[in-house]
Amino acid sequence: MFSYFRTVSRVRSALIFINYMIIMVYAGVFLMGTRYLVVHQESLAFLSQLPHIPKDPQIVFIGCFVLYILFAILLLNSKQNQIFHFIDLIIEWVISFAIILLLDLSTQSIVLLVICDCLYHVRDLKNSQIYCMLTFSIVLYMFSNYSIMSQIIALNNLQSYFTVFSPTVNALLSSVRTILEGLNLLLFILFIAYFTVNQYKEKENIAQELEMVNEVNAQLRHYAAITEQAAENNERKRIAREIHDTLGHALTGIAAGIDACLIMIDKKPELVKGQLQRIRNVVTEGIGDVRNSLQKLRPGALEQQSLEGALKKMIQEFVSVSNVDIVLSYKLPELDFEKTKEDALFRMIQECITNSIRHGHAKHVAVRIETDQNIPDHIIVVVQDDGQGCETIHPGYGLMQMAERISTIHGTLSYEGKDGFVCKAIIPLQKGELK
């Protein structure tokens, strides 16, 4: 693209120079021919051969020089990287037509220069202005044709002034005219050729870019579809995990409470009513947690208090509906947890206690949340029970969901079942969480 503008700029500059030569040579022929006639006292015979009285040659020469200097300044000041206004184009047309009239329509070369300048700035023009430009250029070219306009207005042929001089000078001037007009036409054709080739290349580049854009759009649509599917899968997993945690916790508490009722109904029937009331409270909170899960909210206990307070409340509910002794050791400094991390820790401990009661039939459960100097900037969560362990552990849905939860907060989960069941999580602290 840069080489194209450099080339057409050079061709344009050459056209400006060639047109200057053409105009000043023709104006000089009018001036020098008239002086030659005056010196040799042949003006009366020459005027009798002309169809019209010629213009003052000095006015023609000075007028052409001044007007073309203004014209060239206007062209040279309008560079490719500057904004080109349509009014500048109108001024170019007016000046060029004034020069053509002063020279009695002896040349149309400057019209070709105006057309090249229009194409040079075609990027800065609107479509309506381009159509207007082409129309005016055609009209200007027609009205600058000597054969057409000589039938309408008073014009004298430049060739008549060539005959004033000797045959040798006449032939030389005719050759110079042919060479200059030919060079001007050649440069114009060269400019049009470069312009056409560049337009074709630009269309090819635009077509390639559009094809690339279409490919990128197709890839983006494919990626969006994959992302949407992944988001749906993640949401399904989240909802399944939330329902498992909430319903699992609630149902385990209900089962343990009913077992206690069955034992007390024969020995201490007066306590069964209180036990049933506690079971009812667990059911009510479980229903609330299910609703919160479906609405993408946090566990109800965490909505109302800190992580430590929520854990104490949850443990109290477990103890109230079962015969399990649960001890919480919370030894964390003051931390500013993210909600996601609090949720994950709460659900992990809840799932561990649920598993201890449901599968391990444990009587004692110890929950420890603390920091360790050997592992700085990390917190350690350990849930250990004295229930029925197992040397070979086959992770079920609960353990897999627990591991997935911990991985979302960049933690690691490990467990073993040799002596009871021990579940351990190590979670890194982020910047700003430690106050």
N, C-alpha and C positions, 0 to 999 in steps of 0.2 A: 504493500500500500504506500509506503514512504517513497519507494523508487518511482511509483506511478506519478505521485504529486510532484516529485522533483523533475521528472521528464516533461510533464505537461506544463510545468512552470517555465521550463527552459524554452519549450516550443512557443508558449504564449509571449515570452519576452522577445523571442526572435520575430514573431508576428508584429509586435509593437514597433520594433526597429525597422522591419521591412516596410510597414505602412508609413512610417515617418519618411523613409526614403522615397516612396511612391508619391506621397502628397507633396513633399517639398520639391521633388524633381518636376512634377506637373505644374505646380505653382511657379517654379523658376522658369519653365518653358513659356508660360503666359507672360511673365515679367520680361525676360530676356528677348523673347520674340517681339514684343511690343517696342522695346527700346531699339532693337535692330531695325525695325520698320521706320521708327522716328529718325534714327541716325542716317539711314539710307533714303529717307524721304519717299518711302513706298507705302506709307500707312493708308493713303487715300485709295490706292488700288486694291490694297488688302481688305479694307473695310467694305469695299463694293462687292467683294466676293462672299462676305459673311452674311448669313440670313438675319442676324441681329447685331445690335451694337454691343460690343463686349464690355465686361465690367472693368473697373479700374484695376490694372494688374498689381499695383502696389497694395491696394486694399485686399486683393485676393491673396497675395503672398504673405502679408503681415497677419491677415485674418486666419489663414490656414496654419501659420506657425503658432500663433497664440492659442487658437482653439485646440490644436493637437497637443500642445504642451499641457493644457488643462486636462485633456482627454487621457494622456499618458499618466499624469499624476494620479488621476482618479483610478486608473487601472492598477498602477503599481502599489498604491496604498491599500487596495483591497486584497489582502493576502488570504491564503486558503484557510488559515486557522482563525480568521476574524469573521464576525457575523456580517453577512452581505444583505443589504436592504434593497427592496424592489425599487425604491426611489432612485438609488444609484444607477440602476439599469436604465431607467427612463432618462436620466441625465446623459448617459452614454449615447442613447439613441438620438437625443436632440443635438448633441455636439457633433456626432458623426454625420447626421443628415445636413447640418449647417456647413460642414466641410465639403460634403459632396456637392451641395448647391453652389458653393463658391468656385468649385472646379468644374462647373457646368456638367456634372454627372460623368466626368471623364473616367472615373474608377468606382468600382463597387468593393474594392479590397477591404475597406474599413468595416463594411457590413459583416464580412466573414470574421473579422476580429471581434466585433460585438457578439456574434453568435458563439464564438469560442469562449469569450468571457462569461457569457450566460451559462454555458455548460460547465465552466470551471467552478461556478458557484451554485450548481444545481442542487447541492445538498442543503443549502440554506433557504431554498424557496419551497413554497407550498405547491401542490399539484395545480391549483387554479392559476397561480403565478407562472408556473412553467408553461401551461397551455397558452396563457396570455403572451408570454415571452416568444414562443414559437410563432404565434400569429403575427405579432408586431415585426418579428424578424423577416417573415415572408413578405409582409406588406412593405417594409422598408427596402427589401431587396428589389421588389418590383418597382417601387417608386424611384429607385436610384438607377434604373435601367435607362440608358440614353435613348435607345431606339423607341421606347414607349413614351418617355416624358418629353422628348423633343417635339412630339406632335401636339403637346399641350402647352408647354411653357417655352420661353425664349432661351435657347441654348446654342452654344457654339462648340464645334467639334475640336478637340485637342489636336487631331491629326492635321487640321488646317494650319496650326502654328508650326508644325514640323516642316511644312513646305516653305516656310519663310527662309529657313537656313539652306545652306548648300546641300547638294545631294549626299555628300559624305556624312555631314552632321545629321541630316534627316534620317539616313539609314542607321546611324549610331543611336540616335534617340529612339527610333522604332525598336532596335534591338534591346536597348536598356529597358524600354517599357515592357517588352515581351518577357525579358528575364525576370524583372521585378514582379510582374503579375503572375508569372509561372511559379516563382519561388513562394509567393504569398499563397497561391492555390495549393502548392505542394505541402506547405506547412499546415494549412487548414485541413487537408486530407489526412496528414499525419496525426494531427490533434484529434480528429474525429475517430481515426483508427484506434488510437490509444484509449480514448474515452469509451468506445464500443467494447473493446477487449476487457477493459476494467469493469464495465457494467456487467458483462457476461460472467467474469470471475466473481464479482460480488454476488450475483444471483446464485452461482454454484456454491459459494461459501455460505450464503444464507440457507440454501437448501440442505447443505451438510449440517449446519448448526441446528436447523429445525429437526433434522433426523436424529441428531444427538439429543436434543431436548425431548423428543418423543421417546427415545430409548430411556433417558433418565426418568421421564414421567412414568413409563411402564415399570421401571425398576422400583420407583417410589411407591407406585400403587401396589406392587407385589410385596414390598417391604411393609407397607401400611397394613396389607391383609394379614401378613405373618404376625406383625406386632399386635393387631387386633385379636388374632387367634390366641397369641401368647397371653394377652391381657385377659381374655375370657377364661383361658385355662388357669391362670393365676387366681382369678376371682373365684372360679369354682373351687380351687384348692383352699382359698381363704375361707369361703363360706363353709366348706366341708370341715375344715379345721375348727372353725368357731363353733359349729353345731356339735361336733364331737366333744369339744372341751366343755361347752355349757351343758349339753344334755348328759354327757358322760358323768360330769361332776354331780349334776342334780340327781340323776338316776342312782348313782352309787350312794349318795347320801340318803335317798329315799329307801333303797334296799337295806342299808345298814340300820336306819331308823325303824323300819318294819320288823327286822330281826330282833331289835331290842324290845319292840312292843310285844312280840310273840313270847319273849322270855319273861317280861314283867307282868303280862296279863294274868298269869297264874299266881305269881309270888307277890307282886305289888301292883294290883290293878289301879290303885288310886294315882299312880305315876304315869299310866298309859296316856291319859288325856294331855298332860304336858308334853309327853314325847310326840304325840300326834300333832300338837301345835307347832313344835319345832320342825317336824317334817313338812307341815304346811308352809312354814316360812321358807324352807329350802326350795320347795316347789315354786313358790311365788317369785323368789329371786332368780331361779332357773329360767322361768318364763321371761322375766325381764332381760336376762342375759341373752336369751335367744333372739328377742326383739332387737336388742342393741346390736347383736352380730349381723342380723339381716339389714340393719340400717347403717352398717359400717361404723358403729360406735365402739367405745372401749368397754371393758368389763364394768358393771355397775359400781363395784366397790372402788375402782380406781377413779371413777368420775367424781367421787365425793371426798376422797382422802389420798394420802401419800401411799407409796408402795408398801412401806412397813405397816401402816394402818390397815390397808386392804388385805395384806397377808394375815395379820392377826385376826381380822374379822372372818376371813375364809376358814382359818384353822379352828376358830371358835365354833363355827357352824358344823365342821366335820366332827369335832369332839362332842358337840351337843346331840348328834344323832347316831353316834357310834360309841363303842367301848375302846376306842383307840386313843392312846396318849401321844399327843403331838407337841413337840417342843421346838420353838423358833429361836434361833440365835442370829440376830441382825446386828452386825458389827461393821456397818459401812459409815464412812464420814458423810458429811452433808454433800449430796450430789444433785446436779441439775440434769436428770435423765430426760432423754427424748421419750415421747409417748410410746413410740414403737418398741423401744427397749423395755420400758416398764410393762407393756402388754405381754411381750415375749417371756419375761421373767415370771410374771404372775401366772401365765398359762402353763409354763413348764412345771412350776412347783405344784400347781393345782392338779396337773396330769399325773405327776409322780405320787402325790398323796392318794389320788383316786386309784391308781394301779396298786399301791401298797395295800389298800383296803380290799379292793375287788379281787385282785389276783393273788396277792401275797398273804392275805388274811393276817396282816401284821397287827401287833398289839402296841408297838412303840415306833414312832417315826420322828427322826431328828432332821430339822431343816437348818442349814447354816448358810448365811450370806455374809461374805467377808472379803477383805483384801489380803494379799500375800506379798511379803517383802521380796520373795524369790521371783515373783512375777509382777514387776511394777506396772502401773497403769492398766491393771486388769482387775476384775472382780470375779470371785469364785462362788458358785452356788452348788451346794451338796445336799442331796436328799437321800437319807439312809434309813432303812427299816429293818426289823428283825423277823420279817415274814419268810415265806417259803421262797428261797432263792432257786436258781437253776444255773448249772454250769454252762449249758448251751442255750444261748438266747437267740430266738428268732423274732426279730423286730416286727411288731404288728403296726397297725395303722397309727396308734397313739404315739409309739416311739418314733416312727418315721416323721410324723407331723411335728413332734417335739424337736427333732433334729433339724427339720426344715425351718422352724421358727427361729432357732438359735443361729442358724446360718444367715438368716436375713439381717441379723445385727452383728455379723462378722465374728461370731463366736464358734466354739467347738463343743461337742457333746460326747461324753463317754459314759459307759455303764458296765456293771458286772453283777453277777448273782451268786457268788460262791457262799458268802455269809450274809444271808438276807439279800436285799437288793440295794445297790448304791448307784445313784445317777449324779454325774458331775458335769457342770458347764463352766467354761472359762470364757469370759466376755471382755473384749478390750474397751477401755474408756476413750471417748473422743475428746478432742480439745474443747474446753469450755464446760465439760460436765463436772469436773472437780472444782468446787468453789474454793 
